[in-house]
Amino acid sequence: MPTPRMEKSQADWIGQLPPPFREYLDGRRLEEVECIIPDLAGISRGKAMPSYKFTPESQFFLPVSIFYQTISGEYVDMDIHNQWLEQDVVLVPDLSTSCAVPWAEDATLQIICDLFHRDGTPLAIAPRNVLRKVLALYADKGWTPVVAPELEFYLTKPNTDPNEEIEPPIGRTGRRGASRQVYSMAAVDEYGPVIDTIYDFAEDQGLKIDTVIQEGGAGQIEINLLHGDPLLLADQVFFFKRTIREAALLNGVFATFMAKPIRDEPGSAMHLHQSVVDTKTGLNIFSAADGTPSQAFYNFIGGSQKYLMQLVPLLAPYVNSYRRITIDGQSAPSNLEWAADNRTTGLRIPPSTPATRRVENRVTGMDCNPYLAIAASLAAGYLGMVNATEPRPEAKNEVWETEFPLPVSLGAALHRFDEAKDIRAVLGDEFCRLFCDIKRAENEEYQREISPWERQHLLLNV
Protein backbone atom coordinates (compact mmCIF):
# COMPACT_ATOMS: atom_id res chain seq x y z
CA MET A 1 0.00 0.00 0.00
CA PRO A 2 1.48 3.42 -0.90
CA THR A 3 2.72 5.66 1.90
CA PRO A 4 0.27 8.56 2.53
CA ARG A 5 1.58 11.94 1.48
CA MET A 6 1.60 14.90 3.85
CA GLU A 7 -1.33 17.30 3.79
CA LYS A 8 -0.82 20.77 2.32
CA SER A 9 -1.26 22.49 5.72
CA GLN A 10 1.60 20.35 7.08
CA ALA A 11 3.77 20.96 4.04
CA ASP A 12 3.62 24.72 4.57
CA TRP A 13 5.52 24.65 7.88
CA ILE A 14 7.40 21.40 7.45
CA GLY A 15 9.16 23.07 4.53
CA GLN A 16 10.70 25.47 7.07
CA LEU A 17 12.23 22.69 9.19
CA PRO A 18 15.94 21.71 9.05
CA PRO A 19 16.96 19.78 5.90
CA PRO A 20 17.82 16.50 7.72
CA PHE A 21 14.24 16.20 8.93
CA ARG A 22 12.79 16.90 5.49
CA GLU A 23 15.10 14.25 4.02
CA TYR A 24 14.00 11.78 6.70
CA LEU A 25 10.33 12.51 6.02
CA ASP A 26 10.78 12.14 2.25
CA GLY A 27 7.25 13.30 1.45
CA ARG A 28 5.56 10.92 3.93
CA ARG A 29 2.72 12.10 6.10
CA LEU A 30 3.97 13.27 9.51
CA GLU A 31 2.09 11.20 12.06
CA GLU A 32 3.21 12.48 15.46
CA VAL A 33 4.96 15.44 17.09
CA GLU A 34 6.78 15.29 20.44
CA CYS A 35 7.17 18.60 22.28
CA ILE A 36 9.90 17.93 24.84
CA ILE A 37 11.96 19.67 27.50
CA PRO A 38 15.00 18.58 29.54
CA ASP A 39 14.24 18.32 33.28
CA LEU A 40 16.79 18.76 36.09
CA ALA A 41 18.27 15.33 35.40
CA GLY A 42 18.40 15.96 31.65
CA ILE A 43 15.57 13.47 31.06
CA SER A 44 13.23 14.15 28.15
CA ARG A 45 9.73 15.09 29.32
CA GLY A 46 6.84 16.57 27.41
CA LYS A 47 3.78 15.76 25.33
CA ALA A 48 3.22 13.72 22.19
CA MET A 49 0.32 14.51 19.87
CA PRO A 50 -1.03 13.69 16.42
CA SER A 51 0.52 16.00 13.87
CA TYR A 52 -2.78 17.73 13.12
CA LYS A 53 -2.78 19.09 16.70
CA PHE A 54 0.54 20.89 16.19
CA THR A 55 1.41 24.17 14.51
CA PRO A 56 4.61 26.25 14.93
CA GLU A 57 2.56 28.86 16.79
CA SER A 58 1.25 26.30 19.27
CA GLN A 59 1.76 26.70 22.99
CA PHE A 60 1.56 23.76 25.34
CA PHE A 61 1.51 23.47 29.11
CA LEU A 62 3.11 21.31 31.80
CA PRO A 63 2.93 21.63 35.59
CA VAL A 64 6.02 23.30 37.06
CA SER A 65 6.17 20.42 39.55
CA ILE A 66 8.08 18.30 37.02
CA PHE A 67 11.08 20.19 38.46
CA TYR A 68 10.15 19.24 42.04
CA GLN A 69 11.05 15.55 41.69
CA THR A 70 14.12 13.54 42.60
CA ILE A 71 15.65 11.06 40.15
CA SER A 72 13.47 8.34 41.73
CA GLY A 73 10.29 10.35 41.07
CA GLU A 74 9.70 11.43 44.66
CA TYR A 75 8.30 14.93 45.15
CA VAL A 76 10.17 17.25 47.52
CA ASP A 77 8.57 19.82 49.83
CA MET A 78 10.52 23.06 49.49
CA ASP A 79 10.27 26.67 50.64
CA ILE A 80 8.34 27.72 47.54
CA HIS A 81 5.25 29.91 47.88
CA ASN A 82 2.13 27.94 46.93
CA GLN A 83 4.33 25.09 45.70
CA TRP A 84 1.52 22.57 45.39
CA LEU A 85 -0.75 24.70 43.28
CA GLU A 86 1.31 23.00 40.54
CA GLN A 87 0.71 25.91 38.20
CA ASP A 88 1.26 25.39 34.50
CA VAL A 89 4.30 26.72 32.66
CA VAL A 90 4.25 27.43 28.94
CA LEU A 91 6.14 25.34 26.36
CA VAL A 92 7.07 27.29 23.24
CA PRO A 93 8.54 25.10 20.45
CA ASP A 94 11.99 26.07 19.20
CA LEU A 95 11.73 24.96 15.57
CA SER A 96 15.50 25.20 15.09
CA THR A 97 15.82 22.07 17.27
CA SER A 98 13.40 20.03 15.16
CA CYS A 99 14.62 16.56 14.28
CA ALA A 100 13.40 13.06 13.56
CA VAL A 101 12.57 10.29 15.99
CA PRO A 102 14.08 7.58 13.77
CA TRP A 103 13.33 4.66 16.10
CA ALA A 104 9.58 5.38 15.94
CA GLU A 105 7.49 3.14 13.69
CA ASP A 106 5.71 6.09 12.06
CA ALA A 107 7.19 9.39 10.87
CA THR A 108 7.66 11.40 14.07
CA LEU A 109 9.09 14.84 14.84
CA GLN A 110 10.65 15.91 18.15
CA ILE A 111 11.09 19.57 19.10
CA ILE A 112 12.76 21.03 22.19
CA CYS A 113 10.60 23.70 23.77
CA ASP A 114 11.55 26.78 25.74
CA LEU A 115 9.80 27.31 29.06
CA PHE A 116 8.07 30.48 30.23
CA HIS A 117 5.76 31.65 32.97
CA ARG A 118 2.23 32.57 31.92
CA ASP A 119 3.27 36.26 31.91
CA GLY A 120 5.93 35.57 29.29
CA THR A 121 9.01 35.70 31.53
CA PRO A 122 11.52 32.82 31.15
CA LEU A 123 11.29 30.04 33.74
CA ALA A 124 14.50 30.55 35.74
CA ILE A 125 14.73 26.93 36.95
CA ALA A 126 14.63 25.42 33.44
CA PRO A 127 18.12 24.05 32.56
CA ARG A 128 18.07 25.49 29.03
CA ASN A 129 17.33 28.94 30.48
CA VAL A 130 20.14 28.58 33.05
CA LEU A 131 22.61 28.04 30.20
CA ARG A 132 21.12 30.93 28.24
CA LYS A 133 21.64 33.20 31.27
CA VAL A 134 25.37 32.40 31.28
CA LEU A 135 25.68 32.84 27.51
CA ALA A 136 24.05 36.28 27.80
CA LEU A 137 26.82 37.35 30.19
CA TYR A 138 29.42 36.35 27.60
CA ALA A 139 27.52 38.21 24.89
CA ASP A 140 27.47 41.39 27.01
CA LYS A 141 31.29 41.27 27.04
CA GLY A 142 31.52 40.71 23.29
CA TRP A 143 32.60 37.10 23.78
CA THR A 144 31.33 33.90 22.17
CA PRO A 145 32.16 30.64 24.00
CA VAL A 146 32.82 27.51 21.97
CA VAL A 147 32.57 23.97 23.40
CA ALA A 148 33.11 20.38 22.29
CA PRO A 149 31.80 17.57 24.55
CA GLU A 150 33.07 14.00 24.67
CA LEU A 151 30.42 11.41 25.54
CA GLU A 152 31.48 8.24 27.36
CA PHE A 153 29.01 5.44 28.07
CA TYR A 154 28.79 1.71 28.62
CA LEU A 155 26.96 -0.90 26.60
CA THR A 156 25.82 -3.61 29.01
CA LYS A 157 23.95 -6.86 29.21
CA PRO A 158 20.27 -6.02 29.94
CA ASN A 159 20.00 -5.55 33.69
CA THR A 160 16.45 -6.34 34.78
CA ASP A 161 17.20 -6.93 38.47
CA PRO A 162 18.77 -3.93 40.24
CA ASN A 163 20.27 -6.32 42.82
CA GLU A 164 22.39 -7.97 40.14
CA GLU A 165 25.75 -6.50 39.12
CA ILE A 166 26.03 -4.86 35.72
CA GLU A 167 27.89 -6.95 33.16
CA PRO A 168 29.38 -6.19 29.71
CA PRO A 169 27.29 -7.43 26.78
CA ILE A 170 28.01 -10.35 24.50
CA GLY A 171 29.73 -9.12 21.33
CA ARG A 172 29.91 -10.56 17.84
CA THR A 173 32.53 -13.13 18.94
CA GLY A 174 30.08 -14.57 21.48
CA ARG A 175 32.31 -13.44 24.36
CA ARG A 176 31.84 -10.70 26.91
CA GLY A 177 33.86 -7.55 26.42
CA ALA A 178 37.20 -7.28 28.18
CA SER A 179 38.42 -4.10 29.81
CA ARG A 180 41.61 -2.16 29.01
CA GLN A 181 41.04 -2.38 25.26
CA VAL A 182 41.26 1.39 24.89
CA TYR A 183 41.39 2.62 21.27
CA SER A 184 41.03 -0.95 20.01
CA MET A 185 39.28 -1.02 16.66
CA ALA A 186 38.45 -4.68 17.19
CA ALA A 187 36.67 -3.75 20.44
CA VAL A 188 34.59 -1.14 18.60
CA ASP A 189 33.78 -3.68 15.88
CA GLU A 190 32.65 -6.11 18.60
CA TYR A 191 29.54 -3.96 19.00
CA GLY A 192 29.37 -2.89 15.36
CA PRO A 193 25.57 -3.25 14.96
CA VAL A 194 24.96 -0.85 17.85
CA ILE A 195 27.48 1.67 16.49
CA ASP A 196 25.98 1.40 13.00
CA THR A 197 22.50 2.05 14.40
CA ILE A 198 23.77 5.10 16.30
CA TYR A 199 25.29 6.42 13.06
CA ASP A 200 22.03 5.84 11.18
CA PHE A 201 19.90 7.48 13.85
CA ALA A 202 22.32 10.42 14.12
CA GLU A 203 22.21 10.99 10.36
CA ASP A 204 18.41 10.98 10.35
CA GLN A 205 18.45 13.60 13.10
CA GLY A 206 21.17 15.78 11.59
CA LEU A 207 23.48 15.12 14.57
CA LYS A 208 27.17 15.33 13.72
CA ILE A 209 29.74 12.89 15.12
CA ASP A 210 33.45 13.69 15.13
CA THR A 211 34.98 10.35 16.19
CA VAL A 212 34.05 7.07 17.89
CA ILE A 213 36.54 5.15 20.03
CA GLN A 214 36.71 2.25 22.44
CA GLU A 215 37.39 3.55 25.95
CA GLY A 216 39.16 1.74 28.78
CA GLY A 217 36.20 -0.16 30.24
CA ALA A 218 34.60 -3.39 29.04
CA GLY A 219 31.92 -2.28 26.60
CA GLN A 220 32.77 1.40 27.15
CA ILE A 221 32.44 3.66 24.09
CA GLU A 222 33.29 7.33 23.56
CA ILE A 223 31.63 9.56 20.96
CA ASN A 224 33.21 12.96 20.36
CA LEU A 225 31.11 15.82 19.00
CA LEU A 226 32.19 18.70 16.78
CA HIS A 227 32.90 22.02 18.49
CA GLY A 228 30.34 24.80 18.31
CA ASP A 229 27.73 26.90 20.09
CA PRO A 230 27.20 25.75 23.72
CA LEU A 231 23.40 25.71 23.54
CA LEU A 232 23.46 23.77 20.27
CA LEU A 233 25.93 21.25 21.73
CA ALA A 234 23.91 20.85 24.94
CA ASP A 235 20.86 20.12 22.76
CA GLN A 236 22.90 17.55 20.85
CA VAL A 237 24.05 15.78 24.03
CA PHE A 238 20.41 15.76 25.19
CA PHE A 239 19.35 14.17 21.89
CA PHE A 240 22.32 11.78 21.79
CA LYS A 241 21.59 10.26 25.19
CA ARG A 242 18.14 9.20 24.07
CA THR A 243 19.43 8.16 20.65
CA ILE A 244 22.17 5.92 22.08
CA ARG A 245 19.77 4.25 24.50
CA GLU A 246 17.29 3.53 21.71
CA ALA A 247 20.01 2.20 19.40
CA ALA A 248 21.23 -0.12 22.13
CA LEU A 249 17.73 -1.41 22.92
CA LEU A 250 17.09 -2.09 19.24
CA ASN A 251 20.16 -4.38 19.36
CA GLY A 252 19.23 -6.15 22.58
CA VAL A 253 21.58 -4.38 24.99
CA PHE A 254 21.43 -1.47 27.44
CA ALA A 255 23.35 1.80 27.23
CA THR A 256 24.08 3.54 30.53
CA PHE A 257 25.43 7.00 31.30
CA MET A 258 25.99 6.27 34.99
CA ALA A 259 29.27 7.77 36.14
CA LYS A 260 30.45 4.45 37.62
CA PRO A 261 28.26 1.52 36.61
CA ILE A 262 30.76 -1.32 37.10
CA ARG A 263 33.11 -1.87 40.02
CA ASP A 264 36.82 -1.88 39.10
CA GLU A 265 36.09 -0.46 35.64
CA PRO A 266 36.76 3.17 34.65
CA GLY A 267 33.99 5.71 35.08
CA SER A 268 32.27 7.59 32.27
CA ALA A 269 32.97 11.30 31.81
CA MET A 270 31.71 14.14 29.68
CA HIS A 271 35.02 15.90 29.06
CA LEU A 272 34.33 19.43 27.88
CA HIS A 273 36.68 21.40 25.62
CA GLN A 274 36.18 25.16 25.99
CA SER A 275 37.47 28.25 24.23
CA VAL A 276 36.22 31.80 23.80
CA VAL A 277 36.35 33.94 20.66
CA ASP A 278 35.92 37.66 20.18
CA THR A 279 32.44 38.03 18.70
CA LYS A 280 33.49 40.78 16.26
CA THR A 281 36.81 39.41 15.05
CA GLY A 282 36.24 35.67 15.51
CA LEU A 283 39.71 35.37 17.07
CA ASN A 284 40.41 33.11 20.03
CA ILE A 285 40.89 35.39 23.07
CA PHE A 286 42.91 32.64 24.80
CA SER A 287 45.81 33.55 22.46
CA ALA A 288 47.65 36.87 22.25
CA ALA A 289 48.58 38.47 18.91
CA ASP A 290 51.97 36.75 18.99
CA GLY A 291 50.38 33.33 19.55
CA THR A 292 51.30 33.01 23.23
CA PRO A 293 48.68 32.30 25.93
CA SER A 294 46.75 35.44 26.84
CA GLN A 295 45.83 36.79 30.25
CA ALA A 296 42.21 35.82 29.55
CA PHE A 297 43.39 32.22 29.13
CA TYR A 298 45.08 32.17 32.52
CA ASN A 299 42.14 33.92 34.18
CA PHE A 300 39.70 31.38 32.69
CA ILE A 301 41.80 28.64 34.29
CA GLY A 302 41.95 30.55 37.57
CA GLY A 303 38.18 30.95 37.60
CA SER A 304 37.73 27.27 36.82
CA GLN A 305 39.92 26.33 39.77
CA LYS A 306 38.15 28.68 42.17
CA TYR A 307 34.51 28.38 41.17
CA LEU A 308 34.19 24.84 39.82
CA MET A 309 35.15 23.66 43.30
CA GLN A 310 31.87 25.22 44.44
CA LEU A 311 29.89 23.82 41.51
CA VAL A 312 30.77 20.14 41.71
CA PRO A 313 27.11 19.06 42.24
CA LEU A 314 26.35 20.30 38.71
CA LEU A 315 29.25 18.24 37.33
CA ALA A 316 28.75 15.20 39.60
CA PRO A 317 25.05 15.24 40.54
CA TYR A 318 24.47 11.83 42.16
CA VAL A 319 25.87 9.70 44.96
CA ASN A 320 27.26 7.34 42.31
CA SER A 321 29.16 10.22 40.68
CA TYR A 322 31.72 10.26 43.48
CA ARG A 323 32.65 6.61 42.93
CA ARG A 324 34.17 7.74 39.64
CA ILE A 325 36.35 10.49 41.14
CA THR A 326 39.34 8.77 42.71
CA ILE A 327 42.88 9.93 43.41
CA ASP A 328 44.38 6.99 41.51
CA GLY A 329 42.19 7.22 38.40
CA GLN A 330 43.75 8.98 35.41
CA SER A 331 40.45 8.97 33.59
CA ALA A 332 38.78 10.85 36.46
CA PRO A 333 41.09 13.32 38.21
CA SER A 334 40.09 14.26 41.76
CA ASN A 335 41.60 17.72 41.43
CA LEU A 336 41.34 21.03 39.58
CA GLU A 337 45.03 21.49 38.92
CA TRP A 338 46.00 22.43 35.37
CA ALA A 339 48.77 21.51 32.97
CA ALA A 340 49.53 21.14 29.27
CA ASP A 341 48.81 17.65 27.93
CA ASN A 342 48.54 16.02 31.37
CA ARG A 343 45.60 13.68 31.90
CA THR A 344 46.08 13.48 35.68
CA THR A 345 44.91 17.09 36.04
CA GLY A 346 41.26 18.09 36.18
CA LEU A 347 41.99 20.97 33.78
CA ARG A 348 44.05 19.81 30.80
CA ILE A 349 45.38 22.01 28.02
CA PRO A 350 45.42 19.82 24.90
CA PRO A 351 48.10 20.34 22.23
CA SER A 352 46.80 22.99 19.85
CA THR A 353 47.56 25.91 17.59
CA PRO A 354 47.00 29.45 18.91
CA ALA A 355 43.68 29.55 17.05
CA THR A 356 42.44 26.38 18.77
CA ARG A 357 43.87 26.93 22.26
CA ARG A 358 41.34 25.58 24.74
CA VAL A 359 40.77 24.32 28.29
CA GLU A 360 39.50 20.76 28.78
CA ASN A 361 37.37 20.18 31.87
CA ARG A 362 37.94 16.50 32.73
CA VAL A 363 35.98 16.47 35.99
CA THR A 364 32.42 16.36 34.61
CA GLY A 365 30.66 13.00 34.71
CA MET A 366 28.50 11.65 31.90
CA ASP A 367 25.57 11.46 34.35
CA CYS A 368 25.34 15.27 34.30
CA ASN A 369 22.60 17.38 32.80
CA PRO A 370 24.54 18.80 29.81
CA TYR A 371 22.88 22.22 30.00
CA LEU A 372 23.77 22.64 33.68
CA ALA A 373 27.31 21.21 33.41
CA ILE A 374 28.18 23.43 30.44
CA ALA A 375 26.61 26.43 32.19
CA ALA A 376 28.64 25.74 35.34
CA SER A 377 31.92 25.29 33.52
CA LEU A 378 31.48 28.42 31.41
CA ALA A 379 30.25 30.44 34.41
CA ALA A 380 33.39 29.56 36.37
CA GLY A 381 35.63 30.63 33.50
CA TYR A 382 33.61 33.81 32.98
CA LEU A 383 33.98 34.89 36.61
CA GLY A 384 37.69 34.13 36.40
CA MET A 385 38.05 36.47 33.42
CA VAL A 386 35.95 39.35 34.76
CA ASN A 387 37.56 39.12 38.21
CA ALA A 388 41.10 38.59 36.85
CA THR A 389 41.50 35.42 38.93
CA GLU A 390 45.04 34.05 38.78
CA PRO A 391 45.50 30.29 38.54
CA ARG A 392 47.78 28.20 40.70
CA PRO A 393 51.12 27.30 39.09
CA GLU A 394 50.99 24.74 36.29
CA ALA A 395 51.49 21.15 37.42
CA LYS A 396 54.80 19.82 36.12
CA ASN A 397 54.32 16.16 37.06
CA GLU A 398 51.61 13.57 37.63
CA VAL A 399 49.01 14.80 40.13
CA TRP A 400 47.73 12.11 42.49
CA GLU A 401 47.34 14.24 45.60
CA THR A 402 46.74 17.95 45.98
CA GLU A 403 46.16 20.56 48.62
CA PHE A 404 42.79 21.27 47.01
CA PRO A 405 41.03 17.92 46.38
CA LEU A 406 37.51 17.69 45.00
CA PRO A 407 34.78 16.80 47.52
CA VAL A 408 34.46 13.06 48.08
CA SER A 409 30.67 12.87 48.45
CA LEU A 410 27.49 14.55 47.28
CA GLY A 411 26.85 15.85 50.79
CA ALA A 412 30.26 17.53 50.98
CA ALA A 413 29.83 18.99 47.50
CA LEU A 414 26.41 20.43 48.38
CA HIS A 415 27.90 22.11 51.46
CA ARG A 416 30.34 24.00 49.22
CA PHE A 417 27.59 24.77 46.73
CA ASP A 418 25.57 26.37 49.54
CA GLU A 419 28.38 28.84 50.23
CA ALA A 420 28.97 29.83 46.59
CA LYS A 421 27.50 33.34 46.62
CA ASP A 422 29.17 34.79 43.50
CA ILE A 423 28.55 31.79 41.28
CA ARG A 424 24.97 31.32 42.49
CA ALA A 425 24.23 34.89 41.42
CA VAL A 426 25.49 34.06 37.91
CA LEU A 427 23.38 30.90 37.59
CA GLY A 428 20.34 32.36 39.36
CA ASP A 429 19.52 32.00 43.04
CA GLU A 430 16.06 30.52 42.43
CA PHE A 431 17.53 27.72 40.34
CA CYS A 432 20.37 27.08 42.80
CA ARG A 433 18.03 26.81 45.81
CA LEU A 434 15.76 24.39 43.96
CA PHE A 435 18.65 22.26 42.70
CA CYS A 436 20.23 22.07 46.15
CA ASP A 437 16.94 21.03 47.79
CA ILE A 438 16.36 18.28 45.22
CA LYS A 439 19.91 16.92 45.56
CA ARG A 440 19.72 16.93 49.36
CA ALA A 441 16.50 14.94 49.17
CA GLU A 442 18.14 12.42 46.82
CA ASN A 443 21.13 12.11 49.13
CA GLU A 444 18.88 11.51 52.14
CA GLU A 445 16.86 8.94 50.20
CA TYR A 446 20.05 7.08 49.29
CA GLN A 447 21.25 7.11 52.89
CA ARG A 448 18.16 5.09 53.87
CA GLU A 449 19.19 2.24 51.56
CA ILE A 450 21.05 -0.85 52.81
CA SER A 451 23.53 -2.09 50.20
CA PRO A 452 24.51 -5.69 49.35
CA TRP A 453 28.04 -4.89 50.66
CA GLU A 454 26.60 -4.09 54.08
CA ARG A 455 24.57 -7.29 54.17
CA GLN A 456 27.55 -9.31 52.95
CA HIS A 457 30.16 -7.99 55.38
CA LEU A 458 28.24 -6.63 58.36
CA LEU A 459 25.21 -8.88 58.83
CA LEU A 460 27.08 -11.66 60.65
CA ASN A 461 30.49 -10.11 61.31
CA VAL A 462 29.81 -7.11 63.56
N, C-alpha and C positions, 0 to 999 in steps of 0.2 A: 504494500500500500504506500503511495507517495507521502513524503513528509509534508505536513501542512505548512504553508507559507505564512509569514507574519502579516498581520493586518496593517493597513495603511497608517492608522493612528500610532501604532507601535513604531513603524518604520521612520516616522518623522523624528522621534527623539533617539531612537536606537542609532540612527545615522550620525549622531553627535558623540557617541561613545568611543572610547579608545579603539584603535584598529585591531588589536589582538582579540577583543571580544567580538567584533563584527566578523572577523575571520572564523572564529569558533562557531558563531551562530550560522554562518553560511546560508542565510536566507530562510532558515527554519523559523517556525513560530516560537517565540519566547514564552515558556510556560510559567515560570516562577521567578520572583524577585525576592532576595533576602536583604533586608535593611539591618545592618549589624553595627555593633559598637564594641570596643574592647573594654572590659571591666577592670577592676583593680589588679586582678591576676593576669590580665592579658587574654582572658577567655572571650570567645566570640559569643555575644548575646544579641538578641534582637527579635525581629518578626519576619516570617516568610508569608508571602501572599501570591495569589494568582497574578499574572502579569497585567491583567486588565484593571487591577486595583491600584496600580502604580503609575504615577507620572513624575517627571523631574521636579514639579512644583509641590509634590506631596509633602506633608508633614505627618509624622507618626509620634506616638507617645509611649513611654515606658515609666514605671514608677521609679523614683530616685532611689528607692530602697535596694535596687540591685547593687548599689555600692555599699550597702550596710552588712554584707555577708562575708563570712570567713571562707577559706578555700573549701571547707567541708560543707558549706551551705547554711551554717548557723547564723542567725541574725544577732547583731550586737547592739545592746542599749548604749547610747552615747549621749553626751551633753549637747544635743541638737534640738532646738526649739521645735516643738510639734513634730518630732521625728516620725511618729507612726501615723501621721496623716497620709504618708506614702504618696505625696503629690507627684503628679506626672511631670516629666521633663520632655522637651521637644527634640525629636530626631530630625535633622535636616540632611538629606542625602548629599554627599559630596561626589558628584558624577565623575570627577577626575580619578576616583579610586575604583571605578566600575571594572569588574573582571568576571570571568567565567567561574562556574562551579563544576569543573570537568568530571568529577566523580559522580555527579547526579545523573540519574537515568534520563531525565528530560532536560532540554535546554534551560539553564538557570543562570541568573545574574546575581552577583553579590556586590553590595555597595556599602562602604563605610559611611556612617552618618556622624555629623557633628552634633553636639548636645548643647541645648540652651534652656534657660528658664523660660516660663511662659511670657515674661516681659521682654524677651529677646536678648538678655545678657547671657554670655557664655557660662556654662556650668563649670565652676572652678575645680571641682573634684574629678572631672573627667580626665583620664590620662592624656588623651590627645590634646586637650586644652592646656594641661600642665606643660607639655613640650612646647606648644605654641607660645606660651608666656615667656619661656626661656629664649626662644628664637627671636621674639620681638625685642628683647634686650640687646641681642647681638645686632639686629637691624638698626636699632637706635644709634649704635656706635659706628655704623657703616661697615659691619663685618658680616660675613656669610660663613657659617660653619659647614664643614664637609665631613661625613662619616662613612665608614665601611665596616659593617658587622661581620663577624665569623660565627657561624652557627654549628655548635657541636651537639650531637645527640646519639643515643643508643638505639639500635634495633635489637629487640629481645623476643624470646619465646613468649607467646601469649601468657600473661600472668592473670589467671582468673581467681586465685586465692591470695589475698593480701598477706596471709601468714607464710606463704611460700617465698623463698628467695628468688630474685630475678635472675634469669639465665640467658646467655646469648642464644640466638636462633640457630636453627640448622641451615647451613648454606647449600650451595649447589653440589658440593662434594659429599653431602650427607653427614658432615661432621659439624660440631659446634665451633663457633669462632674462637680463635685463640688470641690472647692479649699480646701487646708489645709488637704488633705488626704494623707500626706506624709508617705511613706513606707506601705501604705495600699495594701495588696494583692488583695482585692476585686476591688480596683481602677485599678490595672494592668489588672486584668481579664476583666474589663469593655471593654477594647480594645484588648482583646485576639487575634482576627483574625489578627490585624495589627502586634502585637508582634510575632505571629506565622510565619507570612510572612517574617518579618525581620530575624528571626532565620533561616528560610529555605534559604533565599537569602544569608545570611552570610555563611551558611554551603557550599553552592554551590561555593562561592568565596574563601573559605578557610580563612574567617575572624573570629577571635576568640573573643568571648564575655566572660567577667568575670561575671558580674551580671547585672540584670535589676531591677529597682525600680520605684515606683511612687514618683515623686517629689511633692513639695508643691503647685504647681499651678493646675488649673483645666485642665486635659488633658496633664499635663507635665510629661514626662518620662525621666529617666536617664539610659544610658547604659555605664557601666564601661568596659574599655579595659584592657587586660593583660599588664604588664610592659614589656619593651623591648627597642630595638634600636630606637632612636628618628626619623630617616628617615623612618623606617618601620612603626612606629606608626603614623607619619604624613600622610603617604600613606593610612593607614587604615582609619583614620578620613576622608580623602578625598573621599575614596570609600564609607564609611558608610553614609556620607551625601546624596549622590546620592541614595544609597540603601534604606535608610529610607524614602526618598521622594517617591520613586517608590513603596515601600511596602504600604505606606499610600494611594497613588492614586489608587492602585489596589483594596483597600478596601473602596473607596469612600470618603476619607478624605484628608486633607492637612497635611503635616508636615512642620513646620517652625523652622529655627534656628536663627530667629531674637533675639537680646538680650532682648528686652522688647516688646513682641507683644500685650499684653493685659494690659490695665490700671488696677492698684490695684492687679495685680497678680505678683508673683515673676518673676524675669528675668531668663534667661537661660545662664549658664556659661559653660566654658570648663576648669574645675579645672585640674591642671597639677601637678602630683606628680613627683619629680625629685630627683635623687641621682647620685653619681659619683663613679665608681669603678676604682681601679688600673688595668690597662690593663694587666699587667703581672701576678699579684697575684689573680685578681678577687675579692679583698676585697673592701668593702665600705670605701672610704676615709673620709666619714663623721663621722666615729667612730675610736677612738684611740684603741691601742692594749688592753687596759683594759676595753673597751666597752663604755667609756665616749665620749661625743661629741668632735670632733677634732677641731683644729683651722681652717681647711679647711671648716668645716661645718659652723662655725660662719662667716667666710669670704664670703662664698656663700650667706648667708643671708644678710650680709652687702652690697655686690654687688647688690643683688636684690633690697634692699631698695634704694640705690643710683641711679642705672641705669634704673630700670624699671620705675621710675618716669619720665624718659626722653623718654621712649619707649611706653607709653600708647597708641598712635595711632595704634600700631601693635597688641595690646591686645583688644582695643575697637575702631574699625576702622570707625564707622559710627555715624551720629548724634544721631540715636536711641540708640547706645551703652551706652550713658551717662544717659539715663533714668533708666537704670538698677542699676547704681552705686549711692547708696543713703546712707546717714549717719545712717539711721534707719533700713537698710536691712541686716539682718544677712547673707542672702544667697549671698550678693554682697557687701563686705566691701569696703568702700571708702578710705582705708588707706593701707599702706605697713608696718604696725607694725607686729611684730612676737610674737608668743607664742606657747607653747605646748598645743595641744588639745583645741584650742580656735577659734571658727568659726566666731568671730567678727573681727579677724585680717586678713589682706590680705595675710599674709604668716603664714600658720599653720603648726605645726610640729605634725603629727599624731602619736598616740601611736605605738611603733614599737620596735623590737629587735635591737641591735647594727648593725646587718647585713642588716637590712631593713630601717635604719634611712634615712629619706627623708624630703624634703621641699615641701609643697603643695602651689602652686600659685593659689589663689582663686579669683584673679582679672580678669582673662581673660574671655571674653564673648564668647558664642558659635557662634557668627557671625564672628569670626576671620578666617583668613586664617591659617590653622593649621601649615603649614611650617614656616610661618613668626612669629606666636606667640611662637612656640617652640624655634625657633632660637633666638628670643628676650629674652625669659626667661633664656635660657642657656647662652647666651652672657653676660647677666647681672651677673649671678653667676660666670662665668669664669673671668670676669674683677675683681670681688670681690676677687677671690682667688689669681690671679696673682698680684693684687695691695695690698693685705692684708688689705682689707677694713673692718673695725670693724662695727658691727651692733649697733643700738640703744639698750638700755636695753630691756629685754623681758617684754612684757605687762603682768601684773599680774591680771588684771580685764577685764571686758567688755570694748571694745573700740568703742565709738560712735563718739567722736571728737578727733582730733589729731592736733599737730602743723604742720604736713606735710600731708595735705589731697591730694587725687588725683585730677587732673583737672576736672572741672565740665562740660566741653564742648569740642567738637572736635577742635574748634579753639584754645582754651587754651592749649590743649594737643599738637597740632602741633607747637605752639610757643616754647614749651619746647623741642620738637623733633628737631627743627631747631638748638638749641644751644648745642646739644649732640655730641660734637666733638669726644670723645673717643669711644663711642658706635657706632657712624656712621662709624668710621674707621673699626671696627670689622665686621659690616654687609655689608660694601661696600658703598662708597659715591655715586656711580652712581645709585645704587638701592635706597638709601635714598632720593636723590634729586627727582627721578621719583615718588616715593611713596608719598612724601610730596606734589608735584605738583598735583597729581591726587586727593589726599584727600582735598586739598584746593579748587579745582574745584568742588568737590562734595558738600563741605560745602557751597560754594557760590551759587550753584544751589538750595540747600535746602532753603537757606535764601530768595530766590525769591518766595517760595511757601507761600500761605495764608491758614492757617489750619482751620478746622471746629470750633475749640475753639475760634479763633479770630472772625470768622463770628458770632458765637453764642453770645459772650460776648461784643464785641466791635462795631459791626455794628450799633446798635441803642442806645448804652449806653455811648458813649464817644463823 
